Amino acid sequence: MLSYILRRLLLVVPTLVGMTALVFFVMALSPGGTAADLMRGEQGMRPEERKARAEYLEKRYGLNKPLPVQYLRWLNKVSPFGVKETGVGFPSFLPLGFKVPDLGESFTQHRPVIDLIGERLPVTILLNLASLPLAYAIAIYTGIKAARHRGKAVDITSGTILLGLWSFPVILAGVLLQGYLTNVQYLKWFPTSGLHELEAYGMPFLPSRQDAVFIRGWLLDTLWHLVLPIFCLTYPSVAFLSKISRGAILDTINADYVRTARAKGVPENVVLYVHVFRNSLLPLITVLAHLLPGLLAGAVVVETIFGLPGMGKLIVESVYNRDRELVLSTTTVAGVLGLLSYLIADIGYAIADPRVSYE
């Protein structure tokens, strides 16, 4: 297993190089080039001024170099192992060795890309860490119940409800929830947008009472703001995963070893949750490997509706503004998360099914 993990980790490097190279050359070869993208907001310039401005931007960001040189310089800059440019004297490069990766500066926001990702990534991770386990827990429970009572009222009712949830668009659900549950003219049970109220930063971390007044605290305030976004992220996954769980359980529940366990007098709950469920995990693990990379950018609708500054919005904004440094960096982050999720899925196969071996 260890040798397999090491081989997979080594394959991450050429895969990321291929992904980022494709994105880089597609953006560089687009009509107008990167310099034209940087000047989209600058109107009313005379032709000679526009030409001088373009030459300045190309020189400042190294856009006057050949495309392969530009890409290799970016690759060297973000790599933790390479040469470091000094910019003064000769030679202008320090010897090959370890260095601190530099994701560059955003062309449009004029801020270090690492700072932008550092601000947005925790929000998306928080949403996914809350919604994904919740979706799996509900889906596994409903899937087992439906499979155990196949063709009965529980199975038919849950299947109908889940089909309705799967068919309901997230964007419509978010707008309706915001319109009715956050509107002062209706219920006003939840806040409209954001992660915190303005006064939350002056609150204690945990709920408390001060002068007989209840103060919900920073943590409870955050959870209060996340209820509706997490619901919108969770219910489509529950509908999808529950059907997969039900089908996997039904494929396993009539196996010979299950009949043998029942014949030996093993309790039904032990048969379901120990013997049947463990061998039905492989489809759920496979889906998890594909869900994790998609969740990074898939929450853009929810983040936009509820005003959450996450990675989904950052990726869409970077593509819309054609911010090369930001697009390449977010592609790298998404690629690393995707490749690691596939590796985790392979390890999960071996844990769930002893027959799976990578030796």
MARMAR-621070 format. One line per field, with one value per residue (C-alpha): residue in one letter; x, y, z. Coordinates in nm, 2 decimals. Layout:
N
residuo: [A, ...];
x: [X, ...];
y: [Y, ...];
z: [Z, ...];
***
This chain:
359
residuo: [M, L, S, Y, I, L, R, R, L, L, L, V, V, P, T, L, V, G, M, T, A, L, V, F, F, V, M, A, L, S, P, G, G, T, A, A, D, L, M, R, G, E, Q, G, M, R, P, E, E, R, K, A, R, A, E, Y, L, E, K, R, Y, G, L, N, K, P, L, P, V, Q, Y, L, R, W, L, N, K, V, S, P, F, G, V, K, E, T, G, V, G, F, P, S, F, L, P, L, G, F, K, V, P, D, L, G, E, S, F, T, Q, H, R, P, V, I, D, L, I, G, E, R, L, P, V, T, I, L, L, N, L, A, S, L, P, L, A, Y, A, I, A, I, Y, T, G, I, K, A, A, R, H, R, G, K, A, V, D, I, T, S, G, T, I, L, L, G, L, W, S, F, P, V, I, L, A, G, V, L, L, Q, G, Y, L, T, N, V, Q, Y, L, K, W, F, P, T, S, G, L, H, E, L, E, A, Y, G, M, P, F, L, P, S, R, Q, D, A, V, F, I, R, G, W, L, L, D, T, L, W, H, L, V, L, P, I, F, C, L, T, Y, P, S, V, A, F, L, S, K, I, S, R, G, A, I, L, D, T, I, N, A, D, Y, V, R, T, A, R, A, K, G, V, P, E, N, V, V, L, Y, V, H, V, F, R, N, S, L, L, P, L, I, T, V, L, A, H, L, L, P, G, L, L, A, G, A, V, V, V, E, T, I, F, G, L, P, G, M, G, K, L, I, V, E, S, V, Y, N, R, D, R, E, L, V, L, S, T, T, T, V, A, G, V, L, G, L, L, S, Y, L, I, A, D, I, G, Y, A, I, A, D, P, R, V, S, Y, E];
x: [0.00, 0.28, 0.45, 0.12, 0.06, 0.41, 0.36, 0.03, 0.18, 0.46, 0.21, 0.05, 0.33, 0.31, -0.07, -0.07, 0.18, -0.05, -0.36, -0.20, -0.02, -0.35, -0.52, -0.22, -0.19, -0.57, -0.58, -0.26, -0.38, -0.72, -0.81, -0.62, -0.39, -0.34, -0.24, -0.57, -0.75, -0.56, -0.67, -1.04, -1.13, -0.91, -1.12, -1.07, -0.70, -0.53, -0.37, -0.02, -0.11, -0.28, 0.03, 0.26, 0.04, 0.03, 0.41, 0.44, 0.21, 0.38, 0.72, 0.59, 0.43, 0.68, 0.42, 0.68, 0.86, 0.77, 0.48, 0.69, 0.92, 0.63, 0.49, 0.82, 0.88, 0.53, 0.59, 0.93, 0.77, 0.49, 0.71, 0.87, 1.18, 1.36, 1.57, 1.50, 1.52, 1.72, 1.66, 2.00, 2.35, 2.47, 2.37, 2.01, 1.92, 2.02, 2.13, 1.87, 1.72, 1.42, 1.23, 0.90, 0.63, 0.49, 0.15, 0.20, -0.02, -0.37, -0.38, -0.72, -0.72, -0.35, -0.32, -0.11, -0.30, -0.21, -0.39, -0.70, -0.71, -0.64, -0.94, -1.18, -1.08, -1.17, -1.53, -1.57, -1.40, -1.63, -1.94, -1.83, -1.72, -2.07, -2.27, -2.09, -2.10, -2.45, -2.56, -2.38, -2.53, -2.89, -2.84, -2.70, -2.98, -3.26, -3.10, -3.08, -3.44, -3.56, -3.37, -3.48, -3.85, -3.83, -4.16, -4.34, -4.47, -4.13, -3.95, -4.21, -4.26, -3.89, -3.82, -4.09, -3.96, -3.60, -3.70, -3.88, -3.57, -3.34, -3.56, -3.58, -3.31, -3.08, -3.10, -3.48, -3.46, -3.20, -3.41, -3.73, -3.56, -3.40, -3.73, -3.94, -3.72, -3.49, -3.74, -3.87, -4.21, -4.25, -4.07, -3.72, -3.58, -3.23, -3.00, -3.00, -2.63, -2.28, -2.11, -2.15, -2.34, -2.14, -2.16, -2.05, -1.68, -1.73, -1.91, -1.75, -1.67, -1.94, -2.30, -2.32, -2.53, -2.43, -2.66, -2.94, -2.92, -2.85, -2.56, -2.54, -2.16, -1.94, -1.98, -2.36, -2.38, -2.17, -2.39, -2.70, -2.57, -2.48, -2.81, -2.97, -2.65, -2.58, -2.94, -2.91, -2.58, -2.71, -3.05, -2.94, -2.66, -2.89, -3.13, -2.85, -2.65, -2.96, -3.05, -2.70, -2.70, -3.03, -2.91, -2.58, -2.76, -3.01, -2.72, -2.56, -2.85, -2.92, -2.56, -2.47, -2.27, -2.57, -2.80, -2.53, -2.51, -2.89, -2.89, -2.64, -2.89, -2.70, -2.93, -3.08, -2.92, -2.57, -2.63, -2.73, -2.48, -2.18, -2.20, -2.41, -2.33, -1.95, -1.96, -2.19, -1.96, -1.76, -2.01, -2.04, -1.66, -1.65, -1.90, -1.72, -1.40, -1.59, -1.79, -1.49, -1.33, -1.67, -1.76, -1.48, -1.65, -1.99, -2.10, -2.08, -2.47, -2.51, -2.22, -2.37, -2.72, -2.62, -2.33, -2.06, -1.70, -1.59, -1.37, -1.66, -1.71, -1.34, -1.30, -1.59, -1.47, -1.11, -1.24, -1.47, -1.19, -0.94, -0.70, -0.43, -0.24, -0.56, -0.70, -0.38, -0.36, -0.72, -0.67, -0.37, -0.56, -0.86, -0.63, -0.45, -0.77, -0.91, -0.60, -0.59, -0.96, -0.90, -0.61, -0.83, -1.09, -0.84, -0.73, -1.10, -1.15, -0.88, -1.02, -1.38, -1.31, -1.02, -1.02, -0.89, -0.51, -0.26, 0.05];
y: [0.00, 0.24, 0.20, 0.25, 0.58, 0.70, 0.63, 0.81, 1.11, 1.12, 1.12, 1.44, 1.65, 1.57, 1.58, 1.93, 2.04, 1.92, 2.08, 2.42, 2.42, 2.37, 2.65, 2.88, 2.84, 2.86, 3.19, 3.32, 3.23, 3.39, 3.69, 4.01, 3.83, 3.89, 4.26, 4.34, 4.18, 4.40, 4.71, 4.63, 4.90, 5.17, 5.36, 5.69, 5.65, 5.76, 5.49, 5.59, 5.60, 5.26, 5.12, 5.26, 5.13, 4.78, 4.78, 4.88, 4.60, 4.34, 4.44, 4.45, 4.11, 3.95, 3.91, 4.01, 3.68, 3.37, 3.17, 2.86, 3.09, 3.27, 2.93, 2.79, 3.11, 3.08, 2.71, 2.78, 3.05, 2.83, 2.53, 2.46, 2.33, 2.53, 2.84, 3.18, 3.50, 3.78, 4.04, 4.20, 4.12, 3.82, 3.54, 3.65, 3.31, 3.15, 2.78, 2.51, 2.43, 2.46, 2.79, 2.94, 2.89, 3.22, 3.22, 3.57, 3.88, 3.91, 4.12, 4.28, 4.30, 4.38, 4.16, 3.84, 3.54, 3.34, 3.60, 3.59, 3.21, 3.21, 3.43, 3.23, 2.87, 2.83, 2.95, 2.68, 2.41, 2.50, 2.47, 2.13, 1.99, 2.07, 1.96, 1.65, 1.44, 1.55, 1.44, 1.11, 1.03, 1.11, 0.93, 0.61, 0.60, 0.66, 0.42, 0.14, 0.19, 0.20, -0.12, -0.30, -0.22, -0.26, -0.19, -0.09, 0.25, 0.37, 0.29, 0.45, 0.76, 0.83, 0.76, 1.01, 1.28, 1.23, 1.25, 1.58, 1.71, 1.61, 1.79, 2.11, 2.36, 2.49, 2.84, 2.85, 2.69, 2.95, 3.24, 3.11, 3.04, 3.38, 3.55, 3.39, 3.28, 3.59, 3.86, 4.09, 4.09, 3.72, 3.50, 3.65, 3.33, 3.35, 3.63, 3.74, 3.70, 3.68, 3.47, 3.70, 4.00, 4.31, 4.29, 3.92, 4.03, 4.18, 3.88, 3.60, 3.28, 3.06, 3.15, 3.32, 3.54, 3.89, 4.09, 3.85, 3.90, 3.60, 3.66, 3.39, 3.42, 3.41, 3.03, 3.02, 3.33, 3.16, 2.84, 3.06, 3.21, 2.87, 2.69, 2.79, 2.76, 2.42, 2.31, 2.42, 2.23, 1.92, 1.83, 1.76, 1.53, 1.35, 1.27, 1.14, 0.95, 0.78, 0.62, 0.49, 0.36, 0.18, 0.02, -0.09, -0.24, -0.43, -0.57, -0.71, -0.80, -1.13, -1.25, -1.60, -1.47, -1.26, -1.57, -1.76, -1.49, -1.49, -1.87, -1.85, -1.63, -1.30, -1.01, -0.83, -0.49, -0.65, -0.82, -0.49, -0.25, -0.48, -0.74, -0.57, -0.20, -0.24, -0.43, -0.17, 0.12, 0.10, 0.30, 0.57, 0.60, 0.63, 0.91, 1.08, 1.10, 1.28, 1.51, 1.66, 1.84, 1.96, 2.11, 2.36, 2.55, 2.39, 2.61, 2.93, 2.95, 2.92, 3.15, 3.41, 3.40, 3.41, 3.65, 3.41, 3.49, 3.14, 2.98, 2.93, 3.30, 3.36, 3.11, 3.25, 3.61, 3.51, 3.35, 3.64, 3.89, 3.66, 3.71, 3.47, 3.44, 3.38, 3.13, 2.93, 2.93, 2.82, 2.55, 2.42, 2.42, 2.24, 1.99, 1.91, 1.85, 1.64, 1.42, 1.37, 1.28, 1.01, 0.88, 0.88, 0.69, 0.42, 0.39, 0.37, 0.08, -0.12, -0.04, -0.12, -0.44, -0.66, -0.82, -0.49, -0.49, -0.26, -0.47];
z: [0.00, 0.09, -0.25, -0.43, -0.23, -0.31, -0.69, -0.69, -0.51, -0.77, -1.05, -0.90, -1.03, -1.41, -1.39, -1.24, -1.50, -1.78, -1.63, -1.57, -1.90, -2.08, -1.89, -1.94, -2.32, -2.37, -2.19, -2.36, -2.71, -2.66, -2.88, -2.77, -2.52, -2.15, -2.20, -2.37, -2.08, -1.84, -2.03, -2.06, -1.81, -1.95, -2.20, -2.38, -2.46, -2.78, -2.99, -2.90, -2.53, -2.56, -2.73, -2.47, -2.19, -2.35, -2.38, -2.01, -1.90, -2.11, -1.97, -1.61, -1.61, -1.85, -2.13, -2.40, -2.35, -2.56, -2.42, -2.32, -2.13, -1.95, -1.85, -1.73, -1.52, -1.36, -1.30, -1.14, -0.93, -0.78, -0.74, -0.39, -0.57, -0.84, -0.90, -0.75, -0.96, -0.80, -1.06, -1.00, -1.12, -1.31, -1.28, -1.22, -1.07, -0.74, -0.76, -0.78, -0.44, -0.21, -0.19, -0.08, -0.35, -0.48, -0.65, -0.78, -0.77, -0.90, -1.22, -1.14, -0.76, -0.72, -0.42, -0.36, -0.48, -0.17, 0.04, -0.17, -0.16, 0.21, 0.27, 0.05, 0.09, 0.46, 0.39, 0.12, 0.34, 0.63, 0.41, 0.27, 0.61, 0.74, 0.44, 0.31, 0.63, 0.69, 0.34, 0.37, 0.71, 0.60, 0.27, 0.42, 0.68, 0.43, 0.18, 0.43, 0.54, 0.18, 0.09, 0.41, 0.33, -0.05, -0.22, 0.10, 0.20, 0.35, 0.02, -0.20, 0.01, 0.06, -0.31, -0.42, -0.18, -0.28, -0.65, -0.58, -0.40, -0.68, -0.93, -0.74, -0.85, -0.59, -0.72, -0.68, -0.33, -0.22, -0.35, -0.18, 0.15, 0.15, 0.04, 0.31, 0.60, 0.61, 0.51, 0.78, 0.61, 0.67, 0.92, 0.96, 1.13, 0.97, 0.86, 0.49, 0.40, 0.52, 0.79, 1.09, 1.22, 1.26, 1.64, 1.64, 1.64, 1.99, 2.13, 2.33, 2.14, 2.32, 2.42, 2.75, 2.98, 3.08, 3.31, 3.25, 2.88, 2.65, 2.41, 2.14, 2.09, 1.78, 1.73, 1.75, 1.53, 1.26, 1.28, 1.25, 0.93, 0.78, 0.83, 0.50, 0.28, 0.43, 0.36, 0.00, -0.04, 0.13, 0.00, -0.37, -0.25, -0.01, -0.29, -0.52, -0.25, -0.10, -0.43, -0.47, -0.11, -0.16, -0.49, -0.33, -0.03, -0.25, -0.46, -0.14, 0.08, -0.10, -0.11, 0.02, 0.32, 0.43, 0.42, 0.62, 0.88, 0.92, 0.94, 1.23, 1.42, 1.38, 1.47, 1.18, 1.27, 1.29, 0.95, 0.79, 0.95, 0.97, 0.69, 0.43, 0.48, 0.47, 0.14, -0.01, 0.06, -0.26, -0.48, -0.21, -0.19, -0.57, -0.57, -0.28, -0.49, -0.76, -0.53, -0.34, -0.64, -0.77, -0.43, -0.46, -0.74, -0.72, -0.43, -0.64, -0.66, -0.28, -0.21, -0.44, -0.31, 0.06, 0.01, 0.13, 0.01, -0.09, -0.35, -0.59, -0.63, -0.65, -0.94, -1.14, -1.09, -1.19, -1.51, -1.59, -1.54, -1.72, -1.43, -1.54, -1.21, -1.02, -1.27, -1.27, -0.89, -0.84, -1.10, -0.91, -0.58, -0.74, -0.91, -0.59, -0.40, -0.69, -0.71, -0.33, -0.32, -0.58, -0.37, -0.06, -0.25, -0.34, 0.02, 0.12, -0.12, 0.06, 0.40, 0.31, 0.11, 0.22, -0.13, -0.27, -0.28, -0.46, -0.40];
***
